[in-house]
């Protein structure tokens, strides 16, 4: 297995470990979960970098790399919802959008007509991970300091102005916008995919 594919596989393996450690009552373990999430997100950049630089682009990698991203981000967002840090409706929209687009991209790839990821979609993915990481940092820092400390008061101020909510709102609408872009620019793939699904259902 090539290095990029190893990094993709590692990202999937690290996802349940990140979630498990995040819910530990030990604050030090929570910090480790934060580092694991950061490392996992960095593997997303490096596997693509090595694949392009050394020509390790494979069909397996094209399929698994975006899927690994979606698994990591979905796990992080549902964890944030469970911790009451984000709204469920936002998480549902983002997760459904990601897996619908992944399904469309996979279908187009196996038809031999791969979908090119737009620059805005790449920015969306980066911003999405960044916002999740920011919310995680705020959550863990708030648990790390006494209510009388300046850092705790500063974090409380951020909660009062609902910065996390605003950032998640932006990310949610960015997901919706890029999904519409994908479906419009790839309407032929979408049409063929729906026809194939209808045929499969009829056969059953």
C-alpha positions as CSV (number, residue, x, y, z in Angstrom):
1,X,0.0,0.0,0.0
2,X,1.4,3.4,-1.0
3,X,2.1,6.1,1.6
4,X,-1.0,8.3,0.6
5,X,-3.3,5.3,1.0
6,X,-1.7,4.5,4.3
7,X,-2.4,8.0,5.5
8,X,-6.0,7.8,4.4
9,X,-6.4,4.5,6.2
10,X,-4.7,6.0,9.3
11,X,-7.2,8.9,9.2
12,X,-10.1,6.4,9.4
13,X,-8.5,4.5,12.2
14,X,-7.8,7.6,14.2
15,X,-11.4,8.8,14.0
16,X,-12.9,6.4,16.7
17,X,-9.8,6.9,18.8
18,X,-10.3,10.7,18.7
19,X,-14.0,10.4,19.7
20,X,-13.3,7.9,22.5
21,X,-10.6,10.1,24.1
22,X,-12.7,13.2,23.7
23,X,-15.3,11.8,26.1
24,X,-12.8,10.9,28.7
25,X,-13.3,12.6,32.1
26,X,-9.6,13.3,32.2
27,X,-8.8,16.7,30.8
28,X,-5.3,15.6,29.8
29,X,-6.8,12.8,27.7
30,X,-9.1,15.4,26.1
31,X,-6.0,17.4,25.0
32,X,-4.6,14.2,23.5
33,X,-7.9,13.8,21.5
34,X,-7.4,17.4,20.3
35,X,-3.9,16.5,19.0
36,X,-5.2,13.4,17.4
37,X,-7.9,15.3,15.5
38,X,-5.3,17.9,14.4
39,X,-3.0,15.1,13.2
40,X,-5.8,13.3,11.4
41,X,-6.8,16.5,9.5
42,X,-3.2,17.1,8.5
43,X,-3.0,13.6,7.0
44,X,-5.7,14.8,4.6
45,X,-3.3,17.4,3.2
46,X,-0.3,15.2,3.1
47,X,-1.8,12.2,1.4
48,X,-3.0,14.4,-1.4
49,X,0.5,16.1,-1.6
50,X,2.4,12.8,-1.8
51,X,-0.1,11.3,-4.2
52,X,0.4,14.2,-6.7
53,X,4.1,14.5,-6.1
54,X,5.1,10.9,-6.6
55,X,2.2,9.8,-8.9
56,X,0.5,7.5,-6.3
57,X,-2.9,8.4,-7.6
58,X,-5.1,5.2,-7.5
59,X,-8.8,4.4,-7.9
60,X,-8.8,3.2,-4.3
61,X,-7.3,6.4,-3.1
62,X,-9.7,8.6,-5.1
63,X,-12.6,6.8,-3.5
64,X,-11.3,6.4,0.1
65,X,-9.7,9.8,0.6
66,X,-12.9,11.9,0.5
67,X,-14.7,9.2,2.3
68,X,-12.2,9.3,5.1
69,X,-12.6,13.1,5.3
70,X,-16.4,12.7,5.7
71,X,-16.0,10.0,8.4
72,X,-13.7,12.2,10.4
73,X,-15.7,15.4,10.1
74,X,-19.1,13.6,10.7
75,X,-17.7,12.0,13.9
76,X,-16.4,15.3,15.1
77,X,-19.7,17.2,14.4
78,X,-21.8,14.5,16.0
79,X,-19.5,14.6,19.0
80,X,-19.9,18.4,19.2
81,X,-23.6,18.0,19.1
82,X,-23.6,15.4,21.9
83,X,-21.6,17.9,24.0
84,X,-24.3,20.5,23.2
85,X,-21.8,22.7,21.4
86,X,-23.5,22.8,18.0
87,X,-27.1,22.6,16.6
88,X,-28.3,19.2,15.4
89,X,-30.0,20.6,12.2
90,X,-26.6,22.0,11.1
91,X,-24.8,18.7,11.6
92,X,-27.5,16.8,9.7
93,X,-27.4,19.2,6.7
94,X,-23.6,19.0,6.6
95,X,-23.3,15.2,7.0
96,X,-26.1,14.5,4.4
97,X,-24.6,16.9,2.0
98,X,-21.1,15.4,2.3
99,X,-22.2,11.8,1.8
100,X,-24.5,12.7,-1.1
101,X,-21.6,14.4,-2.9
102,X,-19.3,11.6,-2.0
103,X,-21.9,9.2,-3.6
104,X,-22.1,11.3,-6.7
105,X,-18.3,11.6,-7.0
106,X,-17.9,7.9,-6.6
107,X,-20.6,7.1,-9.2
108,X,-19.0,9.5,-11.7
109,X,-15.5,8.0,-11.0
110,X,-16.6,4.5,-11.7
111,X,-18.2,5.7,-14.9
112,X,-14.7,6.9,-15.9
113,X,-15.7,10.5,-15.7
114,X,-14.4,11.8,-12.3
115,X,-15.8,15.0,-10.9
116,X,-13.2,17.7,-10.3
117,X,-13.5,19.3,-6.8
118,X,-14.1,23.0,-7.1
119,X,-11.8,25.5,-5.3
120,X,-14.7,26.7,-3.1
121,X,-15.4,23.1,-2.1
122,X,-11.8,22.7,-1.0
123,X,-12.0,25.9,1.0
124,X,-15.3,24.6,2.5
125,X,-13.6,21.4,3.7
126,X,-10.6,23.3,5.2
127,X,-12.9,25.8,6.9
128,X,-15.2,23.0,8.2
129,X,-12.3,21.2,9.9
130,X,-11.0,24.6,11.2
131,X,-14.3,25.5,12.8
132,X,-14.7,22.1,14.4
133,X,-11.1,22.4,15.8
134,X,-11.9,25.9,17.1
135,X,-15.0,24.7,18.9
136,X,-13.1,21.8,20.4
137,X,-10.3,24.1,21.7
138,X,-12.9,26.4,23.3
139,X,-14.6,23.5,24.9
140,X,-11.5,21.9,26.3
141,X,-10.0,25.3,27.5
142,X,-13.2,26.1,29.3
143,X,-12.8,22.8,31.3
144,X,-9.1,23.6,32.0
145,X,-9.4,26.8,33.9
146,X,-11.2,28.1,37.0
147,X,-14.2,30.3,36.5
148,X,-12.3,33.2,38.1
149,X,-9.5,33.1,35.6
150,X,-9.2,35.6,32.7
151,X,-9.1,32.9,30.1
152,X,-12.3,31.3,31.4
153,X,-14.0,34.8,31.3
154,X,-12.8,35.4,27.8
155,X,-14.1,32.0,26.6
156,X,-17.5,32.8,28.3
157,X,-17.6,36.1,26.4
158,X,-17.1,34.1,23.1
159,X,-20.1,32.0,24.1
160,X,-22.2,35.0,24.9
161,X,-21.6,36.5,21.4
162,X,-22.3,33.0,20.0
163,X,-19.2,33.0,17.7
164,X,-19.3,29.2,17.4
165,X,-22.9,29.4,16.3
166,X,-22.2,32.1,13.7
167,X,-19.2,30.1,12.3
168,X,-21.2,26.9,12.1
169,X,-24.0,28.8,10.4
170,X,-21.6,30.1,7.7
171,X,-20.2,26.6,7.2
172,X,-23.7,25.1,6.9
173,X,-24.8,27.6,4.2
174,X,-21.4,27.1,2.5
175,X,-22.2,23.3,2.4
176,X,-25.6,24.0,0.9
177,X,-24.2,26.4,-1.7
178,X,-21.4,24.1,-2.8
179,X,-23.9,21.1,-3.0
180,X,-26.1,23.1,-5.4
181,X,-23.0,23.9,-7.4
182,X,-22.1,20.2,-7.6
183,X,-25.5,19.1,-8.6
184,X,-25.9,21.8,-11.3
185,X,-22.4,21.3,-12.8
186,X,-22.8,17.5,-12.7
187,X,-26.5,17.2,-13.5
188,X,-25.8,14.5,-16.2
189,X,-24.1,12.2,-13.6
190,X,-27.0,12.9,-11.2
191,X,-29.5,12.0,-13.9
192,X,-27.8,8.7,-14.8
193,X,-27.4,7.8,-11.2
194,X,-31.1,8.3,-10.5
195,X,-32.0,6.3,-13.6
196,X,-29.7,3.4,-12.4
197,X,-31.2,3.6,-8.9
198,X,-34.8,3.4,-10.3
199,X,-33.8,0.4,-12.5
200,X,-32.3,-1.4,-9.5
201,X,-35.5,-0.7,-7.4
202,X,-37.7,-2.0,-10.2
203,X,-35.7,-5.2,-10.5
204,X,-36.3,-5.9,-6.8
